């Protein structure tokens, strides 16, 4: 496991980092904070690959909220 790398599926440039962190979603000039999102994070392009259902569902719900507000 010491030599494990997880390349970003979006940019294929960086070794992703497994993190739990707060993020801010933005859409059409609006923003919405989202706390404690768990997943593989790409330091190059910002892509997140969720590792748990809760984080993915909360992200989707927040994005739907932003779209509705826009």
C-alpha positions as CSV (number, residue, x, y, z in Angstrom):
1,X,0.0,0.0,0.0
2,X,3.0,2.3,0.4
3,X,3.3,2.8,-3.4
4,X,-0.4,3.3,-4.1
5,X,-1.2,6.1,-6.4
6,X,-4.7,7.3,-7.4
7,X,-4.5,9.3,-10.6
8,X,-7.2,11.9,-11.3
9,X,-9.8,10.6,-13.8
10,X,-10.5,14.2,-14.9
11,X,-7.0,15.5,-15.7
12,X,-4.8,12.4,-15.3
13,X,-2.1,14.7,-13.9
14,X,-1.9,14.4,-10.2
15,X,-1.8,11.8,-7.4
16,X,-5.0,12.4,-5.6
17,X,-5.2,12.8,-1.8
18,X,-7.9,11.1,0.4
19,X,-9.3,14.0,2.5
20,X,-12.3,15.1,4.5
21,X,-12.7,18.8,4.0
22,X,-15.0,21.7,3.7
23,X,-15.7,22.9,0.2
24,X,-17.7,25.7,-1.5
25,X,-19.8,25.0,-4.5
26,X,-20.2,27.8,-7.0
27,X,-22.7,28.2,-9.9
28,X,-23.8,31.2,-11.9
29,X,-22.3,33.7,-9.4
30,X,-23.9,31.9,-6.3
31,X,-22.0,29.9,-3.7
32,X,-22.9,27.4,-1.1
33,X,-20.6,26.0,1.6
34,X,-20.6,22.2,2.2
35,X,-19.0,20.8,5.3
36,X,-17.0,17.6,5.7
37,X,-16.9,16.2,2.2
38,X,-15.0,12.9,2.0
39,X,-13.2,11.8,-1.1
40,X,-10.2,11.7,-3.3
41,X,-9.1,15.3,-4.1
42,X,-7.0,16.3,-7.0
43,X,-4.5,19.0,-6.2
44,X,-4.1,19.9,-9.9
45,X,-7.7,20.4,-11.1
46,X,-9.9,20.3,-8.0
47,X,-11.8,17.2,-9.0
48,X,-13.4,15.2,-6.1
49,X,-14.2,11.5,-6.3
50,X,-16.5,10.8,-3.4
51,X,-15.8,7.8,-1.2
52,X,-19.1,7.7,0.7
53,X,-22.7,7.9,-0.3
54,X,-23.4,10.7,2.3
55,X,-20.9,13.1,0.8
56,X,-22.1,12.4,-2.8
57,X,-25.8,12.9,-1.8
58,X,-25.1,16.1,0.1
59,X,-23.0,17.5,-2.9
60,X,-25.8,16.6,-5.3
61,X,-28.5,18.3,-3.1
62,X,-26.4,21.4,-2.7
63,X,-25.8,21.6,-6.5
64,X,-29.6,21.2,-7.1
65,X,-30.2,24.1,-4.6
66,X,-27.8,26.3,-6.5
67,X,-29.4,25.5,-9.8
68,X,-32.8,26.3,-8.4
69,X,-31.6,29.6,-6.9
70,X,-30.0,30.6,-10.3
